[in-house]
Amino acid sequence: MPAAILDTLSQWTVPALFAVVLVAGALRGIKVYDAFVAGAEEGFSIAVKLIPYLVAMLMAIGIFRETGAMDMLMALLHPVTSFLGIPGEILPLAVMRPLSGSGALGVATELIQTYGADSFIGRLASTMQGTTDTTFFVLTIYFGAVGVRRYKYSLYTGLLADVTSFLASVYFCRIFFK
């Protein structure tokens, strides 16, 4: 019985939230449809401004992978990761995740297909996907769109968070899944 209630509740959560927003807006005298259209127009103009940054980021990622720079970085990191007991197969995901969400998802999908979803590597890849962020993507796209030029400390903080999340993922996956 509780599962059926939870299922029904989850199906009605978004429509109920949508209705609450509409009713609250109407009670406050806000022209909800006009506000929605204005927001959509603003969102579209922002999306158009993002296109050059997105193209530049995707091109840089393609160059990084195709020139063999990623393979060279993997070879450089291999002694450290093997000393720490980190599977070498997971390194491409650790490097790709701060760069591109879709690229990292491709690497994670490949790892899961190769090793299985319930393998240690599959679970580690899934954990890393959920705990790390696309630092360079965020800096390039969002900071570029709003004109932030001095983001040095944001870069350091984001990369530190990525490394911390990567190491925490390995640590907790070792505790729970090995």
C-alpha positions as CSV (number, residue, x, y, z in Angstrom):
1,M,0.0,0.0,0.0
2,P,2.7,2.6,0.8
3,A,4.3,2.0,-2.6
4,A,1.1,2.8,-4.4
5,I,0.7,6.0,-2.4
6,L,4.3,7.0,-3.1
7,D,3.8,6.3,-6.8
8,T,0.6,8.4,-7.0
9,L,2.2,11.2,-5.0
10,S,5.2,11.3,-7.3
11,Q,3.0,11.4,-10.4
12,W,1.1,14.4,-9.1
13,T,4.0,16.4,-7.6
14,V,4.9,18.4,-10.7
15,P,1.3,19.1,-11.8
16,A,0.5,20.2,-8.3
17,L,3.5,22.5,-8.1
18,F,2.6,23.9,-11.5
19,A,-0.9,24.6,-10.2
20,V,0.4,26.3,-7.0
21,V,2.6,28.6,-9.1
22,L,-0.3,29.6,-11.3
23,V,-2.7,30.2,-8.4
24,A,-0.1,32.1,-6.4
25,G,0.7,34.3,-9.4
26,A,-3.0,34.9,-10.1
27,L,-3.7,35.8,-6.4
28,R,-0.8,38.3,-6.5
29,G,-2.2,39.9,-9.6
30,I,0.6,38.8,-11.9
31,K,-0.2,38.1,-15.5
32,V,1.3,34.6,-15.4
33,Y,1.2,33.9,-19.1
34,D,2.8,37.2,-20.0
35,A,5.5,36.6,-17.4
36,F,6.1,33.2,-18.8
37,V,6.5,34.5,-22.4
38,A,8.8,37.3,-21.2
39,G,11.0,34.7,-19.4
40,A,11.0,32.4,-22.4
41,E,12.1,35.3,-24.6
42,E,14.9,36.2,-22.2
43,G,16.0,32.6,-22.0
44,F,16.1,32.3,-25.8
45,S,18.3,35.4,-26.1
46,I,20.6,34.0,-23.4
47,A,20.8,30.7,-25.2
48,V,21.8,32.5,-28.4
49,K,24.6,34.3,-26.5
50,L,25.8,31.0,-25.2
51,I,26.4,29.4,-28.6
52,P,29.9,30.8,-29.3
53,Y,31.1,29.7,-25.9
54,L,29.6,26.3,-26.3
55,V,31.2,25.8,-29.8
56,A,34.6,26.9,-28.4
57,M,34.3,24.5,-25.5
58,L,33.3,21.6,-27.6
59,M,36.0,22.3,-30.1
60,A,38.6,22.4,-27.3
61,I,37.4,19.1,-25.9
62,G,37.6,17.5,-29.4
63,I,41.1,18.7,-29.9
64,F,42.1,17.5,-26.4
65,R,40.9,14.0,-27.1
66,E,42.0,13.7,-30.8
67,T,45.5,15.0,-30.4
68,G,46.3,12.3,-27.8
69,A,46.7,14.8,-25.0
70,M,44.2,12.9,-22.9
71,D,46.1,9.7,-23.4
72,M,49.4,11.4,-22.4
73,L,47.7,12.8,-19.3
74,M,46.4,9.3,-18.4
75,A,50.0,7.9,-18.7
76,L,51.3,10.7,-16.6
77,L,48.7,10.1,-13.8
78,H,49.0,6.3,-13.9
79,P,51.8,5.9,-11.4
80,V,50.0,8.0,-8.8
81,T,46.6,6.4,-9.3
82,S,48.0,2.9,-9.2
83,F,49.9,3.7,-6.0
84,L,46.6,4.9,-4.5
85,G,44.7,1.8,-5.7
86,I,42.5,3.7,-8.1
87,P,41.5,1.7,-11.2
88,G,43.2,3.0,-14.3
89,E,40.0,2.4,-16.3
90,I,38.3,5.2,-14.4
91,L,40.8,7.9,-15.2
92,P,39.3,9.0,-18.5
93,L,36.1,9.7,-16.7
94,A,37.9,11.6,-14.0
95,V,39.6,13.8,-16.6
96,M,36.6,14.3,-18.9
97,R,34.0,15.1,-16.1
98,P,35.3,18.6,-15.4
99,L,35.4,19.3,-19.1
100,S,32.1,18.0,-20.5
101,G,29.0,16.5,-19.1
102,S,28.1,14.7,-22.4
103,G,31.7,13.5,-22.9
104,A,31.8,12.2,-19.4
105,L,28.4,10.5,-19.8
106,G,29.8,8.8,-22.9
107,V,32.9,7.6,-21.0
108,A,30.7,6.4,-18.1
109,T,28.3,4.6,-20.5
110,E,31.2,2.9,-22.1
111,L,32.6,1.8,-18.7
112,I,29.3,0.4,-17.6
113,Q,28.8,-1.4,-20.9
114,T,32.3,-2.9,-20.7
115,Y,32.4,-3.8,-17.0
116,G,28.7,-4.0,-16.0
117,A,26.6,-1.7,-13.9
118,D,27.1,-3.8,-10.8
119,S,30.9,-4.0,-11.1
120,F,33.2,-1.9,-9.0
121,I,34.1,0.2,-12.0
122,G,30.5,0.6,-13.0
123,R,29.4,1.7,-9.6
124,L,32.4,4.0,-9.3
125,A,31.6,5.6,-12.6
126,S,28.0,6.1,-11.6
127,T,29.1,7.6,-8.2
128,M,31.5,10.0,-10.0
129,Q,28.8,11.1,-12.4
130,G,26.6,12.1,-9.5
131,T,29.2,13.8,-7.3
132,T,31.4,15.8,-9.6
133,D,30.6,18.8,-11.8
134,T,31.6,20.1,-15.2
135,T,33.8,22.9,-13.9
136,F,35.3,24.1,-17.2
137,F,31.9,24.0,-18.9
138,V,30.3,26.1,-16.1
139,L,33.2,28.6,-16.2
140,T,33.2,28.8,-20.0
141,I,29.5,28.9,-20.7
142,Y,27.9,30.6,-17.7
143,F,30.6,32.9,-16.7
144,G,31.2,33.9,-20.3
145,A,27.5,34.6,-20.9
146,V,27.3,37.0,-18.0
147,G,30.7,38.6,-18.7
148,V,32.6,37.4,-15.7
149,R,36.3,37.8,-16.6
150,R,38.1,37.2,-13.3
151,Y,37.3,33.7,-12.3
152,K,40.7,32.4,-11.2
153,Y,39.5,31.5,-7.7
154,S,36.4,29.9,-9.0
155,L,38.5,27.6,-11.2
156,Y,40.7,26.6,-8.3
157,T,37.7,26.0,-6.1
158,G,35.9,24.0,-8.8
159,L,38.9,21.8,-9.6
160,L,39.6,21.2,-5.9
161,A,35.9,20.2,-5.5
162,D,36.3,17.8,-8.5
163,V,39.4,16.2,-7.1
164,T,37.8,15.9,-3.6
165,S,34.7,14.3,-5.1
166,F,36.8,11.9,-7.2
167,L,38.8,10.8,-4.2
168,A,35.7,10.6,-2.0
169,S,33.9,8.5,-4.7
170,V,36.8,6.1,-4.7
171,Y,36.9,5.9,-1.0
172,F,33.2,5.3,-0.4
173,C,32.9,2.9,-3.3
174,R,35.7,0.9,-1.8
175,I,33.9,0.8,1.6
176,F,30.5,0.0,0.2
177,F,31.1,-2.0,-3.0
178,K,34.4,-3.9,-2.5
